[in-house]
Structure formats: structure tokens, C-alpha cells
Amino acid sequence: MATTPEQMMNAMMKNIESKTGHNINYWVEIAKSSGETKHMAIIKYLKSNHGMSHGYANLIAFKIREDGAPKKSDNQILEDQYLKKLDLKPIYDELSKYIINLNPGISKRVCKGYVAFKTTKQFAILKPSTKTRIDVGLMLKGKETTTRLKDGKKFSGMMTHHVEIFTKEDIDNELKNWLELAYKMAK
């Protein structure tokens, strides 16, 4: 069963032909030939003119946007995250280095608004939430919240907890212990 957005998109990509009678490339061409260029207009066109469900129409609209957009490297995406938050970049660098050094098997995925770290499961994310703060999201199921180790549900649907980091001094042994625990729980 698909549990992450990526898994759901992959499942829809595999099932589109059996559900609609045509593969994704066919639908992309149909949508492009409509002349619609805006995401919601493409969805509306596919739903009203081809009886497509919202989910599949949305998938095709995303595919069109993805195909037309130039691909950015992880470094470019990371640069964009910290473009207006330059004071936070050294904090990110130190946290990222610490997490990666926990184990060479840890992988890093750079997304538009955050960076995720995982082994077989995602266990931490670093997100420049404001101009003065990086939030460290942690997957610590069963761990009680504290004044510093806050509930993660409002921060990210994927993390159970988060910690607010304002300076390098906030990267202390307590935070490092939580990062190590989250890593160990993800193995």
C-alpha cells in the first residue's frame, strides 16, 4: 500500500493505463493539445472533456509542469532555500554534516523547502522555516514532548517532533542525542 506521496504517484503512474485505457504519454499529449497551460485549467479540461478523475487529471497536470521545467541540481535547490537566509546556512551545514556522519548509509534528499535524511525510513528533516530559525524534524515515536522537543504534527505531517534552532550553540548534546535516537529508531 502506498504511504508516501512518491509511492502514491508511482502507483498512479502504473495504474493510469488500466484505469483510463491510455498511458501517461497519451494523456500528456491530449492535455497539451488543449492549449491549456495553467495547472487547474488542465485538470478542469481533462475532467470535463475526458471524464477523468481529479487524481489522474492532477497527475497529468503535474507531469506536464515537470516535463517543461528545467531540472535543478540539489545544490541549486539548497542554494534557493538559503538565498534569503544566509545566516542559517552554516547551521544547516553543521547539522547536515553531523547527521551524515552518524552512518555512511544515511542518504539525503533535497526537496524544495527542506532536506530529508533517511536509512530505510526517513528519520529527520532540516527546514529553514523563518529567516532566523531552522526546524529540525524528528521521527521519535513514543517520545514525550518537552519545552524544547515540540510536537511535530503542526511542523510536518511526516515527523513526530521538532526542535527550533536559532544559532550554532543550539546544536548541543541534547539535540545530537535526539538525532541519534531518531536514526537508531529508523534502522
C-alpha positions as CSV (number, residue, x, y, z in Angstrom):
1,M,0.0,0.0,0.0
2,A,1.3,3.4,-0.9
3,T,2.1,5.6,2.1
4,T,4.3,8.4,0.9
5,P,3.4,10.9,-1.8
6,E,6.1,9.4,-4.1
7,Q,4.7,5.9,-3.7
8,M,1.2,7.2,-4.5
9,M,2.4,9.0,-7.6
10,N,4.3,5.9,-8.7
11,A,1.2,3.7,-8.1
12,M,-1.0,6.1,-10.2
13,M,1.6,6.1,-13.0
14,K,1.5,2.3,-13.1
15,N,-2.3,2.2,-13.0
16,I,-3.3,5.0,-15.3
17,E,-3.4,2.8,-18.4
18,S,-5.7,0.2,-16.8
19,K,-7.9,2.9,-15.3
20,T,-8.2,5.2,-18.3
21,G,-7.4,3.0,-21.3
22,H,-4.3,5.0,-22.3
23,N,-0.8,5.6,-20.9
24,I,0.5,8.8,-19.4
25,N,2.3,10.0,-22.6
26,Y,-1.1,9.8,-24.4
27,W,-2.8,11.9,-21.8
28,V,0.1,14.4,-21.6
29,E,-0.3,14.9,-25.4
30,I,-4.1,15.3,-25.2
31,A,-3.7,17.8,-22.4
32,K,-1.0,19.8,-24.2
33,S,-3.1,19.9,-27.4
34,S,-6.0,21.5,-25.4
35,G,-4.0,24.7,-25.3
36,E,-4.4,25.0,-21.6
37,T,-1.2,25.9,-19.7
38,K,-2.4,26.5,-16.1
39,H,-2.5,23.6,-13.7
40,M,-6.1,24.0,-12.7
41,A,-7.2,24.6,-16.3
42,I,-5.6,21.4,-17.4
43,I,-7.3,19.5,-14.6
44,K,-10.7,21.1,-15.5
45,Y,-10.2,20.2,-19.2
46,L,-9.4,16.6,-18.5
47,K,-12.2,16.1,-16.1
48,S,-14.9,17.8,-18.1
49,N,-13.8,16.7,-21.6
50,H,-12.5,13.2,-20.9
51,G,-14.3,12.2,-17.7
52,M,-11.0,11.8,-15.9
53,S,-10.9,11.6,-12.1
54,H,-9.4,14.6,-10.3
55,G,-6.4,12.4,-9.1
56,Y,-5.4,11.3,-12.6
57,A,-6.0,14.8,-14.1
58,N,-3.8,16.3,-11.3
59,L,-1.1,13.7,-12.0
60,I,-1.1,14.7,-15.7
61,A,-1.0,18.4,-14.9
62,F,2.0,17.8,-12.6
63,K,3.7,15.7,-15.3
64,I,3.3,18.5,-17.9
65,R,4.8,21.0,-15.5
66,E,7.6,18.7,-14.5
67,D,8.5,18.0,-18.2
68,G,8.6,21.7,-19.0
69,A,10.6,22.8,-16.0
70,P,14.3,22.8,-16.1
71,K,15.8,20.4,-13.6
72,K,17.7,22.0,-10.7
73,S,20.6,20.2,-9.0
74,D,20.4,19.5,-5.3
75,N,23.0,22.3,-4.8
76,Q,20.8,24.8,-6.7
77,I,17.7,23.8,-4.7
78,L,19.7,24.1,-1.4
79,E,21.0,27.5,-2.6
80,D,17.4,28.6,-3.2
81,Q,16.4,27.5,0.3
82,Y,19.0,29.7,1.9
83,L,19.1,32.6,-0.6
84,K,17.4,35.0,1.8
85,K,18.5,33.2,4.9
86,L,22.3,33.2,4.6
87,D,22.9,33.4,8.3
88,L,21.2,29.9,8.6
89,K,23.4,28.2,6.0
90,P,26.3,27.5,8.4
91,I,23.8,26.0,10.9
92,Y,22.4,23.8,8.2
93,D,25.9,22.7,7.1
94,E,26.9,21.7,10.6
95,L,23.6,19.8,11.3
96,S,23.8,18.0,7.9
97,K,27.4,17.0,8.4
98,Y,26.6,15.7,11.9
99,I,23.6,13.6,10.6
100,I,25.5,12.1,7.6
101,N,28.4,11.2,9.9
102,L,26.2,9.1,12.1
103,N,26.4,6.4,9.4
104,P,27.7,6.2,5.8
105,G,24.4,4.5,4.8
106,I,22.3,7.6,5.5
107,S,21.0,9.3,2.4
108,K,20.0,12.9,1.9
109,R,17.1,14.1,-0.3
110,V,17.0,17.8,-1.1
111,C,13.4,19.0,-1.6
112,K,12.1,22.5,-2.4
113,G,11.6,23.5,1.2
114,Y,13.6,21.1,3.3
115,V,16.2,18.4,3.3
116,A,15.3,14.9,4.4
117,F,17.6,12.2,5.9
118,K,16.8,8.5,5.8
119,T,18.1,5.0,6.1
120,T,15.3,2.6,5.1
121,K,12.9,5.2,6.6
122,Q,13.0,8.9,6.9
123,F,14.1,10.0,10.4
124,A,15.0,13.7,10.2
125,I,14.5,16.8,8.2
126,L,16.1,20.2,8.2
127,K,13.9,23.1,7.2
128,P,14.7,26.8,7.2
129,S,11.3,27.8,8.5
130,T,12.0,31.5,9.0
131,K,14.8,34.0,8.3
132,T,16.1,33.3,11.9
133,R,15.2,29.6,12.5
134,I,15.9,26.2,11.2
135,D,13.5,23.5,12.4
136,V,14.8,20.0,12.9
137,G,12.0,17.5,12.3
138,L,12.5,14.2,14.1
139,M,10.7,10.8,13.9
140,L,10.7,9.8,17.5
141,K,7.5,7.7,18.0
142,G,6.6,7.3,21.7
143,K,8.9,10.0,22.9
144,E,7.3,12.6,25.2
145,T,7.4,16.2,24.2
146,T,9.3,18.8,26.3
147,T,9.6,22.5,26.2
148,R,12.3,22.1,23.6
149,L,11.3,18.9,21.9
150,K,8.0,20.0,20.5
151,D,5.1,18.1,18.8
152,G,5.9,17.7,15.1
153,K,2.4,17.4,13.7
154,K,2.0,21.1,13.2
155,F,5.5,21.3,11.8
156,S,5.3,18.4,9.3
157,G,2.9,15.5,8.8
158,M,5.9,13.2,8.4
159,M,7.7,14.0,11.7
160,T,6.5,13.3,15.3
161,H,8.7,16.0,16.9
162,H,10.6,19.1,16.0
163,V,13.3,21.3,17.6
164,E,13.8,25.0,16.8
165,I,17.4,26.0,16.1
166,F,18.4,29.7,16.1
167,T,22.2,29.5,16.5
168,K,25.1,27.0,16.3
169,E,25.0,26.9,20.1
170,D,21.6,25.2,19.8
171,I,23.3,22.2,18.3
172,D,24.1,20.7,21.7
173,N,24.4,17.2,23.1
174,E,20.7,17.1,23.8
175,L,19.8,17.7,20.1
176,K,22.5,15.3,19.0
177,N,21.1,12.6,21.2
178,W,17.7,13.1,19.7
179,L,19.1,12.9,16.2
180,E,21.0,9.6,17.1
181,L,17.8,8.2,18.7
182,A,15.8,9.0,15.6
183,Y,18.4,7.4,13.4
184,K,18.5,4.2,15.5
185,M,14.7,4.0,15.5
186,A,14.7,4.2,11.7
187,K,17.1,1.3,11.2
